[in-house]
Amino acid sequence: MTVVGMSRITSKGQVTLPSAVRKLLKLDKGKTIAFCLDKAGIFISQCKIDIEPAAFSQEEWRKIEKLANAKGKIYNSAEEAKKHIKSL
């Protein structure tokens, strides 16, 4: 195994990736990395996070916030809440 660089863990559990590692993995500011574990050790690789679309639209969230601030109605499921929101 070739050692590309070394780093210390801070008191907050943070590690600075050495510049040689960042260059090899083509990691720029804001990129996301994954830590993968197998019998040989831990591996770092660049990864992409796919964000799922929001369950509610902006307009639905506005209505939900309005309803949340009001007292009274309790919903037992998201579908029940959506049904009520559509009726508004």
N, C-alpha and C positions, 0 to 999 in steps of 0.2 A: 504494500500500500504506500502511495506517495503522499507525504504531508505537504499540503499546498499553503497552509497558514495556520496560525494559532491565535486564540483570543481568550480572555478571562470573562467569567460570568460576574456581573455586578451584583450588588446587594438586592437589586430589584429583579434579578433573574434575566437581565438583558445581556445580549452578546453583540459585539460589533463584528460583522463578517469582514475578514481581511480583503483588501482591494483585489488581490489575486483571485480570490474565490468569486467575488462579484463579477470580475471580468470574465472568468471561465464560464460562469452561469448566465452571463449577459443580464445581470440584475441592476436595474436602475432604481432611483427613488420612486417609491409607490408601488413597486412590483410585489407580488405575493409569493411566498415560498411555502413548501410543504416539507415536513420532517417525516421521513419514512424509516421504519424500523424493521430489520430482519436479523437473522442469526449472526451476520458479519458486523453489524453495527447500525448506526443511524446515518441516513443519507439525506441530503438537502437537494431539492429540485424546485424549479420554478413551476408555478401552477396558475391556473386561471379559475376565478370564482365566478360562477354564473349566478346572477341574482334573479330569483323568481319574481314574476310580476306581483305587484301588491294585490292582496286579497280584496281590497276595497279601493274604489276610485277616490280622488281628492274630494269630490262632492259628498260621497258616502262617509268619508272620515270626518268632514265638517259636521255632518248630521250626527254621527256617532258621538263626537265630542260634545255637541250640544245636548244630546240625550244623556251622556255620562254625567254632565254637570247638573242635570235635573234629577230629582229624586222620584222614585216610584216604581217604574217598570223594570223587571228582571227577566232576562232572556236565558233560556236553557240551552241554546245552541246558536252557532253562527248563522245557520239558515233561518232560524226564527228572527234573529236581529235583522238580517238582510231583508226578509219579507216585510218587516215593520218599516224599515228605512225606505223601501220602494213605495210604501203607501203614503209617505209624507209628502 
